[in-house]
Amino acid sequence: MLTHNGTTAEMLDTSALLQSTWDFMKGRQDWLHSPFFPVLFSFAVYLGFSLPFVILDLFCSNVSFINKYKLQQQSRPTWTMMKVCIIQTVYNHVIFIFPLTVAHWYWRPVSYPTLAPSVFKVIVDIAACLLIFDFQYFIWHYLHHKVPWLYKTFHKVHHKHTATFALSTQYSGAWETLSLGFFAAVNPMLMGCHPLTEMLFFIVNIWLSVEDHSGYDFPWFTHRLIPFGLFGGAPHHDAHHMKFKLNYAPYFTHWDRLFGTLHQVAAKLD
C-alpha cells in the first residue's frame, strides 16, 4: 500500500517528467512554430496508433488468441479498403486541415510559458476537454442522423463501412473532418490549457477515436478500465456502425442514456 510520502514522491516524479518533456519541446520551438507541425503531428500520431491494428487485421486473421477479441469476426478489412481510407485521410489533411492550421498559425501565435502544468491540472483539463468534446460530438452526430439531408450530404460517407477498423476512423468528408477537428481544437482554448496539455489532449483524443474504430475489444481498452458502464468504447461504437440509430456519443454513455439511444453491448470474453 502506498504511503502518503510515497504518493507525494510519485507525483513529484511525474511533475518532473512533465517539466523535462516541456523543456525538451521548448528547445525545439522551430518545430512547434512551423505551420506544418500540427498536421504532421496529428497524422503521425493517428498512423502510429492505427498501425498495430492494421498488422492484426492483415496478418493475424488466423490467430485464435487475437480473433476472440474481434468484434465482427466475419468481417475483415482488406488492404484495398485500408488504402482508400489512407488516401481520403491524406486528402482531407492536405486540402482542408493544412490551410486552416496556416491561418491559425498566422492569426494566433502561441506563447510558451516557462513551467509545465501540474499533473493534477493536466488530468483535470484533459478530462474536461474530453467531456466537452463528447457532448459536442453527440449533438453533431445525433443531428446528422436525425436530419436526412445532413446524413446523406455529410455523414453517410463515414458509414460506408458497417464493420469498423482502425483506418476507418478518419474516413469522412470535408465537413465532418473540419467540424470534429474544430471541436477538438477549440476546447483546449476555451479551457485555457497549457500547450503541453493541449498536445496531450490531442494524443488521448486520437487514441480514443482509433480505439473506438479498431474493431477489437481487448481487455486493456478504456471501457474496461472505467467502471459502471460510463464509457462505451469500441463495442459501443461498432454497434453504432452496424445499426446506425443508437450509440451516438463517441466515448461516454451518459448522453445516449439520457436521450434513450443507448444500446449496451456484451464485452468479449477475456
N, C-alpha and C positions, 0 to 999 in steps of 0.2 A: 504494500500500500504506500502511495506517495505521501511524504510528509509535506507540511506547508513549505518548508525550506526547499525541499526537492522540487515542488511545483514552481516556486519562485525562480529557482535556478534554471529550470527548463524554459520558463517564459523569457528569462534574460538571454538564454542561448538563442532562442528563436528571434528575439528582438535584434540581437547582434547579427544574426544571419540576414534578417531583413535589411539592416543598415549596410552590411557588406555588399549585399546584392544591389542596393540602391547606389552605393558608392561606385560599384563596377559599372552600372548603367550610366551614371552621370559622367564617367570618364569616357564615354562613347556618345557624347551629345551630337556629334556629326551624324551618327546613325539615327538617333531619336528625332533630330530636327529635319531629316530628309522626308519629303512628301511620299517617297516610295516605301518608307518603313511600315506604316500601318497596314498597307495592302500586303506586302511581303510577309509581315509578321502574322497576320490573321490567316493567310493562305498556307504558310508553312506549318502553323500550329494545327490547322484543320487537316492537312495531309498527314502530319505526324500522328495525330490521334486516329485517323482513319486507316492508316497502313496496317496495323495488326489485324483488323477485321477483314481487310482486303485479302491478306495472306490466309486467314482462316477460311474465307469463302472460296478462294481459288484452289487452295492446296490441301485443305483438311476436311473435305466433304465426306470422306470415308472413315474419319476418326471418330469412333463411337463416343469417346470421352468428351469431344467437342460438340458432336451432334446432339447430345442430350440437352444441351443448353440453347439450341437453335429454336427460335420461336415458331417459325413456319418451316418445318423440316422438308416439306415437299417443294419448297421454292429456293432456288439457288441463283444468285446473280451471276451473269456471265461477264467476261472481260469486255465484251462489246457494250453491255449495259453500263458498266463502270466507266468506260472510256467516254461515252456520251455525257455522263454526269460530270466528268472532269472537264470536258470541253465547255459545257454550259457554265460551270463554276468559274473557269478562267475568263470566259467571255464576260460574265457579269462583273468580275473584279476589274478587268481592264477597261471596259466600256462605260460602266456606271459608277463603281465604287472609287476607282482611282481619281477621276475628275473631282469628285466630292472631297476626297482627302486632300487634294491640292488646294481646293478652295478653303477648306478648314485650316490647312497649314498656313495659308496666306492671311486669312482674316482673324485667326485666333492663335497667336503664338503661345506656346506652352512654357510656363516658368517651372524651374526645377529647384524645389527647396533643398536645404542642406540636410535635414534629418528625414529619415524614413518614418513612416507611420508606425504606431504601436501595433502589436499583434491583435489586441482587442479591437482597435479601430479598423484594422483590415477585415477582420471577421464580420464585424457589425455592418460595415459598408458593403461588403460583397453580398451578405445575406439580404440587405435592404435592396440593393440593385437587382438581385435575382427575383425577389418578391414583386418589385415594381414591374420588371420585365415580364414576369409570369402573368400579371394582371393585364398589361398592355397586349401581350400576345393572345391571351384568352379572348379579349374583346375583339381584336382584329380577326382572329381565327373564326370565332363564333359568327360574326357578321359575314365573313367571306364564305361561310357555308349556308347561312340562312337566306342570304340575298342571291338569287340565282345568277344575276348579271355579274356580281362580284366574283362568284365562284368560277363561272365559265370564262370570264375575261382575264382574271388574275391568278386564281389559286389552283385551277384544275391541273396545270402542268405539274405541280408538286405531287399530285395524286396519280401520276402515270404509273407508279409502282405501288401495288397493293401489299407487297411484302417488302418491308424496309431492309435496307443495307446501308453501310456507313456512308458511302459516297452519294447516296440519295439525299443526304442531309441538306445540302445546298443546291439541289436540283430544283430550281424555281425560276420564275420570270423576274423581270427587272423590278416591277412594283413590289413584289413580295421581298426580294432581296434588299431593296432600298428601305422599305418600311421597317423590317426587323433590324436591319443594320442601324437605322436611325434610333430605334428604341434602345438598342444596346449601347450606342454611342452617347445618347443624351442623358441617360440615367446617372452615370458617374459625375457628369457635370452638374446635374440637379442636386446631387448629394454632396457636391464639393469634395470629391475623392482626391486623394493624393495620386500623382501619376503612376506610382508603383501599384497602388490598389486598383487603379483603372486597368492596368495591364493584367493583373492577376484575375480581375473580374472577367476580362475578355477570354482568358485561358479557361477559366472554370465554365463560362457560358458555352464556349465552343465544345469543351469536353462533354458537357451535359447534352448538348444537341446531337453530337455524334453518338453518344451512348444511347440516346432515345431512338436513333435510327439504325443502330448497329444490327438489329435482327437477332440479338442474343440476350440471354437472361442469366448472366454469370453471378455467382454467389457474392462477389465483391462490388456489384453495381450499387449505385447510390440508393435506389429504392429499397435495397436490402438492409442498408445501414441506418436509414431514417425510420423510426418506429411508427406504429399506429396507422399505417397506410397513408401518411401525409404526403408522400412523394410517389408519383405514378411510375416514372421511369420507362424503360424500353417496352415492357409488356403493355403498359397504358397507351403509349403512342403507336405501337404496332397494331393494337386493336382499332385505333382510330383510322389507320390506313386501310384496314380490312373492311370496316363497317361504316366509316365516313361520318356518321351523325352522333358521335359520342366522343368523350375524352378530348376536349378542345384545348385545355391548358397544356403547355409544354412540359411542365415539371411537377408542380404541386397539384394536389387533388381538391383543394377546398372550393375553388370556383366551380368546377364541374359538379361537386357535391351540392353547392348552393343552387345551381341552375338546373339540377336534375339531369345532367348529361353524363354522369359518372358511370362507367362500366368497369367493375373490378375484374381483374384477370388473375387466375391462379398462377402462383410462381412455379417455375420449373424446379424439379427435384434436385437437391444438391448431390 
